[in-house]
Amino acid sequence: MQHLTTEQCNTESAQLDQMSPLEIVRLMNREDHQVVEAVAQQADIIAETVEAIVERLREGGRLVYIGAGTSGRLGVLDASECPPTFNTRPEIVVGVIAGGLPALTSAIEGAEDNGDAAISDLERIGLGSRDVLIGIATSGRTPYVIAGLEHANHVGALPIGLCCNHGSELERVARWVITVVVGPEILSGSTRLKAGTATKMVLNMLTTASMVQLGKTYGHWMVDLRATNRKLKDRSIRIVAAITGLPQDDASNLLMRCDGEVKTAIVSHKLGVAPDQARLRLERTSGRLRESLSDTLGGLG
């Protein structure tokens, strides 16, 4: 462990306990600037991962994250954000964490060292040959994650690693590894800091870029969002109003006639068709709004 970059001492924080709050905040902000550059250096391999995810999702597969501690929590967080943002089914992007649900709020002693549990957890969700498994391990050596990726190889799933240290054990079991080297933390070994930020940035890229490629957006609008609360209902109205040019009251009424479906409402208004016809047109384009609005699609029959 002492040879890992994330476990090294940061010379900038050698007097951390003697710093004022403002000095600590400024130091952390300076250190966080390194995260953006470290992620940028992995742009090509992150994009390659997106392409692989999109290919598998189009074939009916899933994106599954597996991790322990902070890494596992970030995977579960990213997975849980996909249904309301992109209207995906909960089983499409899945987060698996060592120790199960209790580990989301409490440290579960020894969970990250239990490789057998990883296999059981992945068998429980039926990891298969059409799935992508991303093993998240800042150190690159977490036994729970290593075992999970080995199981992915066994069942034919695509195993990909995400870590913050070069030369990690993930390289032995993953098809490829996204390695975001952010350097030593200001609090030595506290990888919920820069490493955690880097991990969340990468996960944001993986799911957002994948969903864009799958037609879940129109321009910069999240037109496939699921309006599960007042804020999202308001956002749905604003999106429909912005794209159709309708006043917000009219956009709200249109959405109600379309059962709250943003894409359906936009196609219905833009093409002057009934909601059922709009849904049919969207179905023919696999939900891609821009293609559904194109004149080249032809009739609805």
KESE-886636 format. One record per residue (C-alpha): x, y, z. Coordinates in pm, 1 decimal. Layout:
N
       xx       yy       zz
        X        Y        Z
...
This chain:
301
       xx       yy       zz
      0.0      0.0      0.0
    281.1    243.9     85.2
    390.6    244.9   -278.4
     53.5    366.2   -407.8
     40.5    726.7   -523.5
   -284.6    781.3   -336.2
   -117.2    669.8    -11.0
    180.9    905.4    -38.2
    229.3   1220.5    169.5
    143.3   1553.8     11.5
    420.2   1800.2     92.8
    180.4   2091.7     47.1
    -22.1   1978.4    349.1
    261.0   1886.4    587.1
    137.8   2157.1    827.9
   -231.5   2092.6    765.1
   -329.1   2091.8   1133.5
   -178.6   2439.2   1175.0
   -360.8   2596.6    881.7
   -655.6   2832.1    909.1
   -989.3   2734.3    753.2
   -922.4   2970.2    461.9
   -576.6   2823.3    403.7
   -720.4   2470.7    403.2
   -995.0   2565.8    160.1
   -749.0   2734.5    -75.9
   -512.2   2437.6    -57.6
   -791.8   2192.5   -137.5
   -904.4   2409.2   -426.9
   -550.8   2418.6   -569.6
   -521.6   2043.1   -538.0
   -859.2   1989.5   -703.6
   -732.5   2166.5  -1015.2
   -513.9   1860.3  -1072.5
   -821.4   1640.7  -1098.2
   -948.7   1803.0  -1416.9
   -616.9   1756.2  -1595.0
   -581.6   1397.0  -1474.4
   -925.9   1312.2  -1611.8
   -847.0   1494.1  -1938.5
   -547.1   1267.5  -1990.4
   -783.0    968.7  -1995.0
  -1027.8   1119.1  -2247.3
   -955.1    866.3  -2523.2
  -1001.7    559.5  -2307.3
  -1311.0    707.8  -2141.5
  -1458.9    764.9  -2489.2
  -1369.9    406.0  -2586.8
  -1553.3    288.8  -2276.4
  -1858.3    493.7  -2373.0
  -1861.8    329.1  -2715.5
  -1849.2    -13.6  -2554.0
  -2128.6     73.2  -2311.4
  -2352.1    203.8  -2589.7
  -2293.6   -107.1  -2799.3
  -2384.0   -336.8  -2510.8
  -2688.9   -133.2  -2406.2
  -2822.2   -139.4  -2761.8
  -2793.0   -518.2  -2752.4
  -3002.3   -535.8  -2436.9
  -2713.8   -539.6  -2191.7
  -2655.0   -335.7  -1879.6
  -2393.7   -109.1  -1727.0
  -2296.3   -240.8  -1384.3
  -2065.1    -66.5  -1137.1
  -1895.5   -256.0   -855.8
  -1689.9   -109.9   -574.9
  -1630.6    -84.7   -202.0
  -1648.8    213.1     32.0
  -1644.6    551.3   -138.9
  -1593.9    388.1   -480.1
  -1899.4    168.7   -432.7
  -2110.6    457.9   -305.9
  -2020.9    668.5   -607.7
  -2119.0    384.2   -839.4
  -2455.1    341.6   -667.2
  -2507.5    718.9   -676.0
  -2440.1    745.1  -1048.6
  -2666.4    448.1  -1122.4
  -2949.6    589.0   -911.9
  -2936.3    921.8  -1095.8
  -3001.1    768.7  -1438.2
  -3375.3    683.3  -1409.1
  -3495.0   1037.2  -1323.7
  -3249.8   1203.7  -1562.6
  -3278.9    974.3  -1864.5
  -3596.7    774.5  -1793.3
  -3403.6    448.8  -1793.9
  -3532.3    142.6  -1613.7
  -3354.8     93.1  -1277.8
  -3203.7   -233.4  -1397.3
  -3022.4    -72.3  -1693.7
  -2752.5     99.4  -1487.1
  -2679.9    -85.0  -1163.4
  -2453.3    -11.8   -868.7
  -2318.8   -298.3   -658.2
  -2139.6   -213.8   -332.0
  -1946.2   -437.2    -96.1
  -2157.0   -493.8    213.0
  -2485.5   -418.9     37.1
  -2724.7   -136.7    117.4
  -2601.0    -87.0    477.4
  -2260.7      9.2    331.2
  -2412.7    319.3    172.7
  -2427.5    489.9    512.0
  -2191.3    286.5    731.3
  -1850.4    126.7    698.5
  -1888.5   -252.6    684.4
  -1582.1   -414.6    837.1
  -1398.4   -647.6    601.3
  -1648.2   -608.9    315.8
  -1390.8   -489.7     62.9
  -1173.8   -796.9    127.2
  -1449.3  -1049.7     58.7
  -1406.1  -1165.6   -299.9
  -1661.4  -1445.1   -261.4
  -1923.3  -1185.7   -174.5
  -1855.5  -1004.7   -501.6
  -1926.9  -1319.4   -698.9
  -2245.8  -1381.5   -500.8
  -2359.6  -1022.2   -548.3
  -2303.9  -1036.4   -925.1
  -2471.9  -1374.8   -954.2
  -2767.2  -1230.6   -765.5
  -2819.0   -965.1  -1034.6
  -2749.6  -1214.1  -1312.5
  -2439.6  -1053.0  -1465.0
  -2415.6  -1190.2  -1818.2
  -2234.7  -1176.7  -2147.9
  -2415.5   -866.0  -2275.1
  -2323.6   -655.1  -1971.5
  -2039.2   -413.3  -1901.5
  -1889.2   -435.3  -1553.0
  -1686.5   -137.6  -1435.4
  -1477.9   -219.5  -1131.3
  -1408.5     97.1   -932.7
  -1110.4     74.8   -696.9
   -901.7    382.4   -619.3
   -607.9    167.3   -511.4
   -654.0    -70.8   -802.7
   -621.0   -368.2   -569.4
   -949.5   -408.3   -377.3
  -1015.7   -786.6   -349.4
  -1394.5   -742.1   -380.2
  -1351.7   -556.4   -710.1
  -1080.3   -787.6   -844.1
  -1301.4  -1090.2   -781.5
  -1593.6   -914.6   -947.7
  -1394.5   -848.2  -1263.2
  -1266.5  -1206.1  -1267.4
  -1627.7  -1322.2  -1252.4
  -1711.9  -1087.7  -1541.5
  -1444.2  -1258.3  -1749.2
  -1589.4  -1596.1  -1653.7
  -1942.4  -1512.0  -1770.6
  -1835.1  -1316.2  -2079.9
  -1923.3   -966.9  -1956.9
  -1691.6   -681.1  -2057.1
  -1465.1   -604.1  -1756.9
  -1330.7   -247.8  -1729.8
  -1133.7    -99.2  -1441.9
  -1131.0    251.0  -1295.2
   -858.0    347.4  -1051.4
   -618.2    624.9   -948.4
   -284.1    440.0   -946.0
    -59.5    323.0  -1228.1
     36.9    -43.8  -1252.8
   -267.0   -163.6  -1060.0
   -388.1   -520.4  -1019.1
   -696.1   -421.7  -1219.8
   -480.3   -442.1  -1532.3
   -457.3   -819.5  -1482.9
   -832.7   -879.9  -1482.9
   -982.7   -591.6  -1684.3
   -997.5   -557.9  -2062.4
   -869.9   -204.2  -2010.3
   -833.3     37.6  -1720.5
   -918.9    406.6  -1688.4
   -633.0    531.5  -1470.3
   -682.8    881.0  -1330.7
   -370.4    968.8  -1130.8
   -454.0   1265.8   -910.4
   -154.6   1243.1   -676.6
   -138.1   1231.3   -295.4
   -433.0   1361.8    -96.7
   -390.4   1654.5    143.5
   -510.3   1413.0    411.3
   -288.7   1115.0    337.6
   -487.0    815.9    214.5
   -825.8    990.0    230.8
   -930.9    897.7   -119.2
  -1279.5   1041.2    -80.0
  -1108.7   1371.2   -171.3
   -934.6   1412.2   -510.4
   -970.7   1045.3   -602.5
  -1340.8   1053.6   -519.0
  -1390.8   1369.7   -722.4
  -1206.4   1217.8  -1017.9
  -1414.2    900.7   -995.2
  -1741.9   1092.6   -994.8
  -1625.4   1300.0  -1293.4
  -1549.9    985.9  -1493.3
  -1880.3    822.2  -1401.3
  -2063.3   1141.9  -1503.2
  -1895.3   1120.0  -1842.6
  -1967.6    750.7  -1891.0
  -2341.3    766.4  -1827.4
  -2408.4   1110.4  -1975.5
  -2218.5   1048.2  -2298.4
  -2372.3    701.4  -2331.6
  -2724.6    832.2  -2288.2
  -2662.8   1110.0  -2540.6
  -2548.1    848.1  -2791.0
  -2863.8    647.5  -2719.7
  -3087.4    942.9  -2809.8
  -3186.8   1041.9  -2457.6
  -3122.6   1410.8  -2525.7
  -3209.2   1679.7  -2781.7
  -2938.5   1939.7  -2803.8
  -2860.1   2014.8  -2440.5
  -3211.3   1928.4  -2320.8
  -3280.8   1613.9  -2112.3
  -3594.1   1529.5  -2308.6
  -3623.8   1179.7  -2161.7
  -3637.5   1291.4  -1799.1
  -3891.9   1136.8  -1564.3
  -4091.9   1405.1  -1382.3
  -4111.3   1249.2  -1037.4
  -4129.9   1571.2   -836.5
  -4238.7   1933.3   -866.0
  -3895.2   2052.9   -979.0
  -3878.0   1800.8  -1262.0
  -4237.3   1870.0  -1365.7
  -4149.8   2237.6  -1393.1
  -3838.4   2149.5  -1591.5
  -4044.3   1933.4  -1828.3
  -4276.9   2225.3  -1896.9
  -3985.1   2460.0  -1959.4
  -3821.1   2214.3  -2197.0
  -4138.8   2166.5  -2400.1
  -4198.4   2542.8  -2406.7
  -3841.5   2614.3  -2517.6
  -3837.7   2358.8  -2800.0
  -4190.3   2417.0  -2928.7
  -4207.8   2792.9  -2870.1
  -4534.7   2751.7  -2677.8
  -4621.5   2963.5  -2372.7
  -4566.1   2768.7  -2051.0
  -4938.6   2727.6  -1978.8
  -4992.5   2577.6  -2323.0
  -4684.2   2358.5  -2283.7
  -4822.2   2233.4  -1951.0
  -5157.0   2145.2  -2107.4
  -4981.9   1970.4  -2395.2
  -4776.4   1764.3  -2151.7
  -5089.2   1658.3  -1964.4
  -5245.8   1538.9  -2290.0
  -4928.0   1340.6  -2354.5
  -4915.6   1179.1  -2009.4
  -4615.6   1389.1  -1909.3
  -4395.8   1250.6  -2188.8
  -4168.4   1531.8  -2305.1
  -4067.7   1376.5  -2637.4
  -4423.8   1279.5  -2720.5
  -4543.2   1633.4  -2650.4
  -4277.2   1788.3  -2872.6
  -4341.8   1554.8  -3166.6
  -4717.5   1591.9  -3129.0
  -4698.0   1971.1  -3145.4
  -4422.8   2002.4  -3406.0
  -4583.8   1760.1  -3651.1
  -4946.2   1829.2  -3562.3
  -5024.5   1466.7  -3478.7
  -5206.6   1294.7  -3193.7
  -5000.8   1165.1  -2899.2
  -5041.2    801.7  -3010.8
  -4905.7    888.9  -3354.5
  -4618.5   1078.9  -3195.5
  -4532.1    774.0  -2984.2
  -4535.9    555.2  -3293.8
  -4298.8    788.0  -3471.8
  -4065.4    790.1  -3170.7
  -4077.9    412.7  -3155.5
  -3967.6    391.2  -3518.4
  -3658.5    600.5  -3439.7
  -3573.4    420.1  -3113.2
  -3671.0    732.0  -2923.5
  -3439.6    970.6  -3107.9
  -3626.8   1299.7  -3105.9
  -3426.8   1472.5  -3377.9
  -3484.7   1184.0  -3618.1
  -3854.4   1170.0  -3524.3
  -3891.8   1532.9  -3627.2
  -3710.9   1479.9  -3958.4
  -3900.9   1498.4  -4286.9
  -3700.3   1203.6  -4417.1
  -3878.5    958.1  -4188.8
  -4184.6    939.4  -4406.1
  -4539.1    855.5  -4308.4
  -4664.2    699.9  -3988.8
  -4838.7    403.3  -4140.4
